[in-house]
């Protein structure tokens, strides 16, 4: 259970922080900002069947040949890959990803601060949202929440620093 919660949280966190870049003037600027390596600490909330805890990992962002941003997360016993983009016609940021546990997720945002969507783990789909703050150009905080039976609950707090 802890592994699937970590999987969902990493996917959500990767999704959500990716496009948030205060001060960037265009969606392309927001994407370009991500290029590089980020060291992250994820504090998982305790839930039924999961004691919570802290997980460490590294996200590496590169520009894909098609112009989107590709992100790879690597941590102990876990990896995930995601793609980030911007739809000019709908003025919507989009993110889609999958991990080594089979968790699949996608989110969208109109403001690049609050991302909403869902993830599927073990054949069960759950709503999710992330709210991003950036205290400095080289740090961000991501509050990840999941929804069950109409109630939103904190899933994780993620802190990342660009290296």
N, C-alpha and C positions, 0 to 999 in steps of 0.2 A: 504494500500500500504506500509506504513512504516513497518508493522509487517512482510510482505513477504520479504522486503529488509533486515530487521534485520535477518530473518530466513536464507536467502541465505548467508549473510555475516558471521553469526556465523558458519554455516556449512563450508563455505570456509575457514574461519580462523582456525577453529578447525582442518580441514583437513590439512591445509598447515603447520602450525607450528609444528604439532605433531612429525614429524620425523627429524626435523632439530636439530642436536646436535653437535656443533663444538667440536672436540677433541675425540669423540667416534670413536673407531677403527673398529667396525663391525655394520651391520644393527641391530643386537640384542642389542648392546650397545645403539644405538640411541633410540630404543624402550624402553629399561629399564629406560633410563634417564627420561622419561615422568611420571613414576609412582609417584603419589602424587597429590597435590592440587595446582591450579594456580588461582590467582585473576586477572581478566582482565577488561579492559576498552576498549570499541569499539566506535570509532568516525565514525559515518555514514556520508557519503557525501550527500549533498543535490542533489536531482534529481527531475524530473517532478513528482509531486504528493507526494513528500517526503521532508520535511523541514530539514532532517538530524538530528543530535543530538548525544548524548552519551548514551551508554547502559553499565551497569555493570553486571558482572556475575562471576561464579566460574566453572572451569573445574576440574573434578576429574578423574584421570587415574588409571586403575588397569590392571593387566595382566589377560587375559581370560584363561579358562581351555585349550583352543586349542593353546595357545601360542601367539596369537595376543594381541594387546593392545586395551582395551575398554575405551572409553572416554564418560563421561556424563557431559553435560553443563546444568547449572541451573541459570536462571535469572528471573526477575519479569515477570510473565505471559508467560514464554517460557522455553522449554527444548529440548535437542537434544542428540542423541546417535550415536557414530561413532566407527568404527573398523579400525585399522591400521596394516599393515603388510609389508612384503618384499618378493618378489618372487625371489628366488635364481637363478632359471633358466634364467629369463629375466633380472635380476639385476635391478628390478624396485620396487620402493616403491608404495604402493597402499593405498587408503583411501576410505571408503564408509560410508555414514551416512544418517539419516533421522531425521526430527524434528516433533514437535507437531503441526506444521502448514501444514504438508504434503509435505514439501520441501525435495527432494531427491537429493543427489549429489555424485560425485566420482571424484577423481583426481589421477594422477600418476606423478612420478618424477624419473629421472635418477640420479640426483645429490643431492637430499634431500634439495634443496634450492628453486628452481622454480618448483612449482606444477601447472599442467594444467589439465583441465577437463571441466565438465559442471554440472549445477544444473537444476532441473526442478521444477518450482513453478507455480501452477495454470494451469498446462498442457502445459506450455511454457518452452522450454529448452534454456538455455543461456550458452555460453562459459565463463569460468572463469580462472583466474590465481592468484597465490599468490607468493610473493617474501619475504623471511624471512631473518632477520638479528638478531644476538644474541650478544648484547653488553657485557653481562656477563652470567655466568652459570645459574643465577636465573632470567634472564629477556630475553624477546624476543619482536621483532617488526614484524608485518605482514602487508604488503601492499597488500590489496585485490583489484582486478580489474575485471570488467566484460566487455564483448564485445558486441556491438550492431552496426549493419550495417557497420562492418569493422573497427570500432573505439573503442579502449580500453579506459575506464574511471575509475578513482578511485571510488571504492565502499565504502571502509573503511580503517581506520588505527586502528590496534589492538595492545595494549600494555599489556603484562602479566608479573606478578611476581610470582615466586614459593613461596609458604608459608611453 
